[in-house]
Amino acid sequence: MKKIPVLLMGCGGVGRHLLQHIVSCRSLHAKMGVHIRVIGVCDSKSLVAPMDVLKEELNDELLSEVCLIKSTGSALSKLGALEKVGYQLFNDSELSKKTEEIAKLLGKSTGLAVVDCSASMETIEILMKAVDLGCCVVLANKKPLTSTLEHYDKLALHPRSIRHESTVGAGLPVIASLNRIISSGDPVHRIVGSLSGTLGYVMSELEDGKPLSQVVQAAKTLGYTEPDPRDDLGGMDVARKGLILARLLGKRIIMDSIKIESLYPEEMGPGLMSVDDFLHNGIVKLDQNIEERVKKASSKGCVLRYVCVIEGSSVQVGIREVSKDSPLGRLRGSDNIVEIYSRCYKEQPLVIQGAGAGNDTTAAGVLADIIDLQDLFH
């Protein structure tokens, strides 16, 4: 049985679902001759690990308990009596040091996959050290890939041992497809994508004549948006995904060079207006402008979509008019879609479409990335 030791950073929505998938897929992975050894799980304050990470692992019962505790919003420190069952808990001051120790111990011996399912910038230094120590890295967190070019280059230097499919399009095979095209020598000259399930839903609902304020309220009720919908409406998440794709194509760009169209003005930003004030008083003032843009597009046989366009050295994020009959124009609900134009896909682009959001889908993509690394382990 091939064993893959895994250290998970971040056990929020995606991390919890990943642990659930690992436990539920034990029999499937056993038939494949693979066993995933979870040798550590950490949140922002604590790390849980077995006494001997070389020989032991966190059993499925404990992993299920971790999922239960984190689903209530509690910290890992709430796990009780760990020493009695052969586990240990390291708190805030010890967290980074112990994580590095585990990476150092396993990176050069059995190998280790460091999996980042957080949404934090604070994991970047740990990931850099893990790469230096010979560890594999699997990312759902977009921030390490959209940080400085120095950080990106360090990760990109190890393409065989780095996986990040779930950073763009959740579980959709966007990164894998793009890598195959690049490896074949087929030059990619344009990518157009609707990369936000939230904004995809908002734009498609506007077609029916509903005001923006009503659509955003509905999206929040359905759980499609962040607690503060401006985190989605500002376009930064789409810009991060666009930056990852652009860098994959070899573009030496940084976040500040991306032109981002926010759906709300600066004076309605989080620092100047509360969430409640924005939802009840602010966003209503944006309805008329969006309604006029919807009607103008409709008169041309087009619809509005919030897209990322990568062409040449430019990355632009914002609202575009697209033909109703195009793949982007037919997009409904919270699906993601990516159109890749290259020499081989010149007239008819390669189109990748499907569920591009959700903890379950994203975690499935992360698990597939971990399994894809199996040839690098003993």
N, C-alpha and C positions, 0 to 999 in steps of 0.2 A: 504494500500500500504506500503510495506516494503521499507524504505529509507536507502540508503547507502551513507553517506557523504564521498567525495573523495577529497584529497589534492594531486595534481599532481606536482611532481618535474621533470622538464625537458620537454620542449615542442619543441624539435627538430623533426626529422623525425618520430620516434615512438610515441612521445607524441602528435604530431599533428594528426596523424592517429587515435590514441586512442580517442581524443576528437571528431573527425569526426564520429567514430564508435558509441560513446555514443549518439550523437545527432541523427544519422540515425536509431538507434535501439530503440528509445523511445517507439514506438507502440508495438514492440516485447516484450520489458521488462515490459510494462504495462500489457500485457496479462499474464505475469509470476508473476505479483503482486509485481514488483520491480521497484524502481525509484532511479537512481544514481544522487545524489546531488553533483555537482562539486562546492566545497566551497572555492577553491583556486587553482591557477595555478602559478607556478614560473619558471623562467629561472635562469641563473647564477647571474643575477643582480637585479631582481625585483620580487615582489609577488603581484598578483591581487586577491582581496577577497571582498566579500560583507561587508557592514557595520556591519551586525549582522549575524555571521556565524551559530548561533543556529537556526535561523528562515529563513534565506535567502540563495540564491545560485546564481552562475553566470548563467545567462540565455543563451539559445542556440544561440541567436543572438550575444552575446558577445563572446561565445566560437568559433563561426565561424569567428568572427573578429580576435581573437587571432591566429587562424590557418592561416588566410590570412597574417597577419603581420609577423608571424614567418616563413612562406614559402618564404618570400622575404629576410630572413636573418636579419631582424630588431629585436630590443629588445622590450620587453613588455612595456617598458617605453614610447614607441611611441603611445600607446593607449591614446586617447584624451578625456578630459572632463569626467572622470570616476565618479567624485563626483556628477555630475548632474543626473546620472542614478543610484545612490545608491551604487557605488563601491569605493574602495580605493586602492591606489597603494603604496606599501612599497618598498623603494630602498635599495641598497646594505647594508648599515650599520644597517638597521632594519630587514633585511630578516630573519636571523637565529632566532632572538628573537621573531618575530611575528609568525613564523612557529611553534615554540615551544609553544607559547601562545595558538594557535589554537588547537594544539595536546592536550594540557593540558585541555582546555575547553571542547572539544568534546570526548576525549579519555575515560573519566570517566562518561560521560552522555549519549549521543546518540551513541557513538562509532565513529570511524574514520578509513578509509583506506588510509594510506599514500602510494602513488604509485610513485616509482622511475623509470622514463624512461630516466634518464640522463646517461652519461657515466663517471661520476665524482666520485672521492674519497671523495669529500667534503660533500656528503650527508650522509656519514656513521654516524657521530656524531648525526645528526638529527634523523636518523633511530633508533639509540640506545636509545635516549631519548623517542622517540615515543613508542617503545616497553615497556619501563618502565612505560609509562603513560597509558598502556592498549590498544594502537592502533593496528590495523591490518597493515601488510606491504605486498605490492605486488611489485615484482622486475622484471624489464627487465634488469636493470644494474647488471652486473656480479661482479663488484668490491667489494661490501659489503660482498659477499659470498666467495671471494678469498683473503680477507684481512687477518688479524691476526686470529689465532684460538680463541682468546678471543672474537673478534667481531662475528665470525661464531657461536660460542657456544651460544652467547646471542640470536641470531636469531633462532638457532636450538632448543632452549629450549621451543619455542612456535610453534610447528608444526601445530597446528590447525589454528593459526591466521597469518601464514606466507605462502605466495604463490610465486613461482619463476619459473613457467613452461617455461616462455619465455627466461630464461637465457641460456638454452641449446636447440638448434633446433627450435628456434622461436616459432611457434605455435604447433609443433609436441608434442604428449603426452609422452615425454621421462621421465620427472620427475614423472608424475603420474603413469606410468607403472612400473617404478623402485620402487616407494613407495609401490605399491600393491604387488609386488613380495617380497619385504623385510617384509612387514606386514604379509604375509602368512607363514613366516618362511622358505622360499625357499632361501638357501644361494647362493648369486651371486659370482662366482669365476672369471669371466672375462667379460670385456666390450671392444668391438672394435668399433670405430666410425669414420666416415668421417664427421667432425663437422664444416667444413668451406665451404660455398657455393662457395666462391672465389677459394679456393684451389681444391675443387672438380671439378670445371670447368677447371682449369688449367691442372690438372692431366689427365682428360678424353680427353682433346684436344691434349695432347702430344702423345696419342696413334696413332693419324693419321699422325705422322711424322713431325708435325710442331715444329719449334724451340721454346724454352721457351720464348725468347725475344718477338717473334711475338704473342704468346698466351697471355702473360701478357699485351702487348699493346692493344690487342683486348678486354681483360677483363676490362681494364681501360676505353676504349671507350664505352663499354656496360654499364658502371656504376657498375660493380661487385666489383671493388676494392675501397679502401680508396683513397683519393687524392694522398697520397704517398703509392704506392703498397707494399712497404716494411712493412707497418703495418700489412698486411695480410701474406706476404711471410715469415715473421719472426716466425710465429707459436704461438705467445703469446696469441692470442684470442682462439685458439684451446686448449692451455694449461689451460687457465682459465676455459673453459667448462669441461675439463678433471678433474680439481681440484674440481669443484662443484660436479661432479658425484662420485669421489673418497671419498669426505667427506660425501656424502649422504650414502655411504656404510660403514661409520664409520672409514675410514682411517684418522689418525691424521698426516696429511702431510701439508707442506707449499709449496709455489710456487718454492722456491729455490731447492727443492728436485726433481723437475720434469726435466727429460732429454728432451730438446727441440732441434730438428734439424731445423735450419734456412735454407732457400733456397738461401741465399746470405751470403758471408763471412763478418767478422767484418769490414774489410777495405772498404766495400761498404755501411757501416751503415749510418744512417741519419746525424750523426755528422761529417762525413768525406766526404760525397759525396752528392751533391744536387739531387733533384728528377730528373731534366732534364738530368743531367750527368749520373745518374744511368740508366735511361730508354734508353738513346741514346748510351752510351759507356760502362757502367758497365755490365748490364745484358747479353749483347751479349757474353761476355767472359764465361758465365755459360752454354751456349748452348751445347757445345760439351760434357761436363760431363753428363748432363741430357740425351742427346741423346744416349750416350753409355749405361746408366742405363736402358733406355727404351728398347733398343735392347736386352740387356742381359736378362731382364725380359721376353720379348716376346719369346725368344728362349726356355724358360722353360714353355711356355703356360700361362704366368702371365702378369699382368699390374701393373703399379705403382699407388699407392694411398697415399695421405697424411692423416695419421690416428693417432688417439689417442688410446693407448692400456693400459687398467687398469687391472692389474693382481697381486694378492698378495698385497704387500705394494708398488708396483712399478707403476708409471705412466710415460709412454714414448710417445713422440709426434714426428712424422717425417714420412719420406717416407718408405713405406713397399711394397714388392712384394706380390700380392695376385692373386689367380687363376682367370682367365678370366670368369669362370663359377660361381664364388661365387657371393653373393648379392653385395659385395663391388666391385668386378670386373665388374659387369654389370652396375654399377652406371654411369650415364651420366649427363652432365650439372651441374647445381648448387644445385642439391638436396643434402640433408643430409641423412645419414643412420647410425643407431646404432644397433649393434648386442649384445644381452645380453645372456650370458651363465650362467646357474645355474643348480641346481640338476634336476629340471623339464625340463629345456631347455638345455640339455647336448649335444646331438648329433646335433640337429637342433635348433639354437638359436632363441630367440624372435627377430624379425627384425622390426624395425620402420623406415619407409622411407617416404620422401616427401620434399616439399619446406621448407628449413631450414634457409632461409634468406629473407630479405625484410621488410620494415617498416610496410606494411599493414598486413602481416602474423604475425609479432611479436606483433603488437598492438592488433590483434584479440585474441592472446594468453593471453595478459594482461587483456583484457576485460573479457574473460572467467574466469580468476582467481578472478577478482573482484566479479563477479556474484556467484562464488563458495563459497564466504564468507558470503552470505546473511543470513545464519542461525545464525550468530553471531550479527545481528543487529535487532533493534526493528521493 
